Amino acid sequence: MQDIDDATTAAAQPPPPAAASPSAAAAPRVLCIRFTGSGSEYFRIWAVNLLLILVTLGLYLPFAKARRIRYFYANTRVDGQALSFHGDAWKMFRGFILLVVLMAVYSGAGHLSPAAAFPAFLLLCAVWPALWRASLQFRLANTSWRGLRMRFDGSLAGAYLACAPSYLPAIALVGGAALIGQGSAAAGSAEAAAGLTPAMAVYTVGALCLVLFTPWSLTLFKRYQHDGYRIAGQHGRVKLSVAKIYLLSLKTLGVAVLPMIVAGLLVAMVVALTRGEGGPERALLSNVLLGVGVGLGYLLMFAVVLPYGAARMQNLAWNGTRSEALAFISRLRFRDLFTLTLKNWLLTALTLGLYRPFAAVATARLRLEAVSIGCDDDPADWVAAAGAGHADATGDIAGDFFGIDMGL
């Protein structure tokens, strides 16, 4: 959930002035993060947002997002002080329309012909890192804590470099798919069939490289985000090795085997029951067991695999993040996130989706309160140094112009 990054980043404050007296050098202390929101309060906001999104055919989505962010920020307290979100919903609407147009161009080109989808995908790749950077700038520039505005100083070149390990295989994947589509649309001649072989090779290599490079790309994404966080005199720095992310990916893959085994055992039971003769009762039982097996495997995939990866990634990223005076500590336990996620999914299914806002509040509380911040400075000095430093003007203009917030 994106609120965890916003909450912990907001606590990165400037160091005390150089001329501060020795008494100002307070002993290290811990800034605790508390989330005070309640499911019943957020349910009313969620219900109104959902109704207006349906009535406006989705056009209210950025306004709904702004209301949601303001609620979660206002209830996220760092050292007793709440965060604030100052984003203009109309600017977010402009960015939303831009994203809709881009996705519509890509989707429309794909339906037109496989050959047209590839140039549209290249266009999307060309502009997406810039939009991602503008999104981070917009969100951080409109986030404050104790009157201090945050900012994001990541470079445009850094955004493209962070995307490169996933972009290059994705381009090969989409390009190979376009070539395969062209060959399939052609007459079924021997020449056309022979032409599919290199296209399938490009497609296969792209798919394999995309899987292999995903942990590397994720590492670069996290480094780019955390290294660009700024507030007053504090500059975020993260130590996150590619080897640790690859190891986490392998462990997550190992955890994913559990849902597969459970689903496989239930499918095997279905096969055993359907052997031989049987009446309608046996067929009905087989269908029920098959549905239960697929549903249970699907549920375990989301309740086990995703919480495991999310908990480990949050701890890795934030435990390696430092600034001049701050050290972040994340102790999110997989067991707690697994239990909560399983409960949220079951209650959401039983209530036909009405439990969703309660689940969002409970998840935000667990993930936010698992983070604390070690601080060497006095908060009074942070306020005194509030005027130190300012966001890059070019970045501010880009974020303000696009008004994009992609929830990162």
Helices and strands as residue ranges (DSSP letters): H 3-10, G 22-24, E 29-35, H 39-55, H 61-74, E 76-78, E 81-85, H 89-112, H 114-141, E 143-145, E 148-152, H 156-185, H 190-227, E 229-231, E 234-235, E 237-238, H 242-255, H 257-274, H 280-300, I 301-305, H 306-319, E 321-322, E 326-330, H 334-350, H 356-369, E 371-375, H 379-384, H 393-402
